[in-house]
Amino acid sequence: MNSLRKYFSPENLIKTGLIVYVATASVSISGQVAGMLIALVGWIIGIITKKKLIWTDISKETKNFIGLILIFLAVFFVSSIFSKVPLKSFDRLRLILGEMAFFFVVLNVIDRKFLKKLIVILVVSTTIESAYGIVQYFTGLNILRDPEVIPFFRVKGTLSHWNKLGSMLGMIIPLTVAVIFYSEKKLRYILAVILMSVCLCFTFTRGGWMAAGFAVVLIALLKEKKLFYILGIVFILLLVFKPSRNRIIDTFSITEGDYRRILMWKTSLRMIKDRPFLGQGPNTFQELFYREYLTEETKPIFYNEEHGYSHPHNVYLGITADMGITGFLAFMALLVYLFYMTARTFSTTTDVFFRTISLGILGSLSALAVNGLVDYTFSAEPVYLFWFLAGIIFSIRNKKML
């Protein structure tokens, strides 16, 4: 009975949930949610038994970040009250509370040994997903029977969209690159980065390419200048490979897809102008875009698409349209402070492992921020990883592992 009670202790439940999460982070949204639910159950049991939200000592920096989270939530709540579609906004509030809870879950159990295990599992599972994606590109292998999966077309692996796979690879590649500098098994991580990079190429997600490239440039500037040579080789290979070359060339012209995004960005600016302070309301873009903001120019392009666009393909415009300038400032305060603390952890820690991890997380956060210029990266798979990485950084600060 004692051993059973120990196995189902809050700490073990959280650790089990986190293992399930990292094992499925780039593989399955259902697996991620399952892992989070297990971890949240452990956290709730811990809150009841320990009578505290966070069971370890927390630093001043962590308290500051929690304060910024509460400010963001307060703006979100007020914006939801005045939303044009309150039910949709409060439904999103329910989801975002669960996403943010993941940050508090991670704070309670992360230590050096467990963190190493999580990083290894994350890299291994993402490498397997990448290998599957590569095979999928050449063969059309389709274990989920997705009708969009065909040979020599954009790969999505086991996720629901190639942009989602591209976003996750864009965040995980820089973390894996950083681990190479610490690990004694460098060849394994180099192979992992190669497979992830090839799979990212086959998603043909320019936002993911741009994000991963920017993140690796940042790591090169901070750690190892030789990475610039590797980036040069990768760029040459992208130019040699005809499909990726055509995709790069498309960047310098306005394709049909680019034109749609430009129209959505213009519409977002109109939404912001109409309600600048608190926005239209969280999670309302899709309904309002089709119900109120289609014009003579956009109707022929978007009207017959079954209301398919749920966001404007830009996280900064999306949040401002949803929550106004107030919400945008609250979001940027969160993001900038997390960047600052991650950079500070990297620059001040004398521990080689935590310096490596903080460098990788700095790259991952940069990838999320850059990709956010052309996609909505503060939802679904990327946002779970965001809060997971934030929890790691502040766990390092809390335990003074510097």
N, C-alpha and C positions, 0 to 999 in steps of 0.2 A: 504493500500500500504506500509506504514511504517513497519507494522508487518511482511508483506511478505518479505520486503527487509531485515529486521532483521533476519528472519528465514534462508534466503539464504546468510547471511553474511559469509565471509571467515572462521571465527572461528566456526560457527555452521556447515558449510559444512564439515570442517575437523573433528569436533567432531562426526558428523553423520557417516562419513567414518570410523573413528576409532572404533566406536561401532559396525558397520557392520563387520569390520575386526576381532575384538576379539571374536565376536559371531560365526565366522566361521573359526577361526584360526586352529582348529584341526578337522574341519568337511568337508570343501570344498575349494579347491584351487580357484574355480570360485567365491565363496563368498569373499575370501580374496582379489582377484584382483578387484572385484566390490567395496569393501570398500576402497581399496587403490586409485582407480580411483576417487571416490567421494572426498576423502581427498585431492588428488592432484589437483582436480579442484578448491577446496577451497583455496589451497595454491597459485595456479597460479593467481586466482582473487585477493588474498591478496597481491601478489607481484606487480600486476598492480596498485592497489589502494594505497598501502602503500609505494611502490617503495623500498622495502627491502625484502631480502630473509628470514631473521629471524626478527620477530617483537618485540622480547623481548631482553633485555640486555643479552649478552653472556659473559661467563667467559673466562679467559685465557686458562683454561683446554679445553673448548669447541673449541676454536680457534685452539689449538694444534691438537685436534682430526680431525677437518675439514682439517687441513693441511695434516695430514696423509691420509685422504680420497683422497685428490687431488693428492698426490704422487702415491697412488695405481692406481687411474684412469689414470694418465700420463703413468705409466708403462703398464697398460692394453692397452692404445691407441697405444703406440709405438709397443708393441708386436703384436697387431692386424695388424699394417701396414706391418710388416715383417712376418706375419702368412703364413703358407703353404696353408691355406684356408681362405683368407681374408673375404669373404662374411659371413662365419659362425662366425668368430671372431667379426666382426662389428655388426652382429645381436645380439650376446651375450652382446656387449657393450651397445646396446640400452636397453636391459632388465636390466642390472646391474645399469644403470643410474636411472631407475624407482625404483629399490629396494633401492638404496641409498637415493633417494629423500624422502623415507618414514621416514628416520632419521630426516630430516629437517622439515617435516610435524609435527612430534611429538613434536619437540622442541617448536613449536609456541603456543600450547594450553594446555599442561599438567599442572595441578595444583592438589593439594591434593584431593579435592572433586571429581574431574573428574577421577583421577587415581584410587581412591577406586572403583568407578563405573566400570571402565574398568577391574580391577582385578576380581571383583565379576562376571561379565559377562563371562570373560575368563574361570574361574573355573567352573561356572555352565554349559557352553556349552561343555567343555571338559568332565565333569562328565556325561552329557547326552550321549555324543559320546562313552564314556567308557562303560556305561550301555548297549548301543546298541551293542558294540563289544562283551561284555560278552554273551549276548543273541545270537548273531551271532555265537559264538563258539559252543554253545550247540544245536542250532536249525538250523543253516544255513540261518537264516533270511537275506534276500538279497533284499532290496528295490531298489537297482540300477541294479539288474539282472546281476551281475558280474559272469561270468562263473567259476572263480577261487574260489568263496565263496562256501564252503561246510561245513557241521557240523564237528566239532572236527579237524579242520585244522586251519592254521595261519589266524588270523583275520586282516582285514584291515579297518573295520568300513565303513565309507563313503568315505574314501580316496582311491587313486588308487593303493597303495602298502602297505604291512605290515611294511616295513622298514620306510616309511614316517610316519605312525601312531606311530611306536615305537620311532622315532626321536622326534616327537612333545610331546608325553607323557614323554619321558626322560627329556625334557626341562621344561615342565609345572609342573611335580610332585614336584621338589625341590622348585619351587616358591610357590606352594600350601602348602608344609610342613612348609615353613618359615612363611606364613600368619597365621598358627595355633597359633604361639606364640603371635601374636598381637590381633587376633580377639576374641571378647567375645563369639562368636558362634563357639567354638572350635569343637564341635561334628560334625557340618555340614562339616567343612573342613577335619576332620579326615575321615568321611565317603567318601568324595570326593577323598582323597588320596588312600583309600582302593580300591574303584572302579577303579581308574586310574591304580593302581598297578596290580590289577587282569587282567585288559585289556592288560596292557603292557606284562604281563606274557603270555597271549594268542596270542600275536603277534609272540612269539618265536624269537624275534629279540635280539640276544645276545649283539649287539652294544648298543641297547636301555637299556637293563638290566644293562650292565656295566656302561653306562653313568649315569643313574639314581642312581645306587648304589654309584658311586664315588661322585656324587653331594650331596647325603644325608650324606655320611661319612664326607664330608667337612663341611656341616651344623652342624653335631654332634660335630665336633672338635671345631667349632667356637661358638656354641650356647648351645647345649644340649647333654651331653654325653649319656643320656638315650636312644637316638635314636639308639645306637649300639645294645641294646637289641632287639629293633624292627627289625633291619636289620638281626640279628641272627635268629629271628623267621621266617622272610620272606625267608631266605636262606634254613632253614629246610623244610619249606612248599614246596619250589621249588624242593627239593630233594625227598620229599614224593610223589609229583605229577609226575607220570611216564613220561609223554611227556616232561615236563621241565627238569626232571632228565636226560633223554636221550640227550636233547639238551645241557645240561651242560657237560655231558660226551663227546659229540662230540667235545667240545672245546679243549680237550686234545688229539684229534686225527685229522688226515687230512681227512676231508670228501671231496666229489666231489666238493661241493660249495667252500670249503676252498682252494682246489687246484686251482680252477679257479681264485680266488682272488690273490693267490700267483703268478700265471702266469701273471696276469694283473699288479701286483706291479713290477715284474721283467721287464715287457715291459715298464712301466713308467720310470724305471731307465735307460733303453736303450734310450728312447726318450729324457730324460734329458741330457744324455751323448752326444747325437748327436747335441743338440742345448741348451747348458747350460745357456747362458746369458739371452735370451728373450723367450726361449721355442719354442714349435711348433706353438703356437698361441692359444688364448683362444677359447674354445668350439670346438677343433679339434680332441680330443682324439678318439671319436667314428669312425670318417672317417679314420683317419690315422692308427688306430689299425687294422682295417680290410683290408685297402688298402696296407699298407706298412710294418706292423710289425708282421704279422702272420708268424710263423716259422713252420718247420716240426713237432715240438712238439705241437704247439698250433692250427695248422690248423684243425686237426680232432676234436678238442674240441669245437672250436668257429665258424668254417666256416659255419655250417648249422643253425646258430642261428639268421639269418636275421639281422645281425649287431645290436644286441640288447643292447650291453653294451655301455652306453654313458659316463661313467667315470670309474676310476680304483678302486673304493670303498676305497679311502683314500683321504681325502681333501688336505692333505699336499703334497702328491705325485702328485695329480691331478693338483693343482695350479702350482707346480714347472714344471711339464711336459708342461703345457699350457703356462706359462709366465716366465719360467726360474728361476734361483736363485734370480734375481732382483725382480720378482713378488712375490716369496716366502717371501723374506725379507720385502717387503712392506706389505704383508698380515699379517705377524707375528707382525710387528710394530703396525698395527691397533688392532690386537687381544690382544697383551700384554698391550698396553696402556689402552684399555677398561677394562681389568682385573684389572689393577693397580688403575684406577679411581673408579671402583666399590668397590674394597677392601678398598680404602681410604675413600670413602663415608660411608661405613659400620663402619669403625673404628673411624671416627671423628664426625659423626652426633650425636646430643643429642636427636633428634626427634625419638621417638620409632617407628612410622609408617615407616618413610623413612629408618631407620636402618633395619627394617624387610624386606622391599622391596629390599634394596640393597643386603641383605644377600641372598634372594631368587634369585635375578638376578645373583649373583655370582655363585650360584649353577647351574642355567640354562646355563650360559656361559661355566661352567666347563663340563656340560653334552654335549654341542655341541662340545667342543674341544676333549673330550674323544671319543665320537661317531665318530668323524672325522677320527680316526685311522682306522676304518673299513668301513666307508661310506663317501660319498661326501655330507657334511652337509652345504655347502655354496651355496645352490641353493634352489629354490622352497620354500616349507613351512618353513623349519628351518631358511633360510636366512631372510625372512620377519620378523620372530619373533626376530631374532638377531638385526636387525636395530630398531625395535620397542623398545626392551629393552635398546639398546644403547641410544635412544632418551630419555627414562625415566631417565636414570642415569644423562645425561648431562642437562636435564631440572631441576633436583634437584640441580645440581651445579650452573646453571645459576641463579636460583631464590634464591640461598643461603639458601635453606631450610635445614640447617645443624644443 
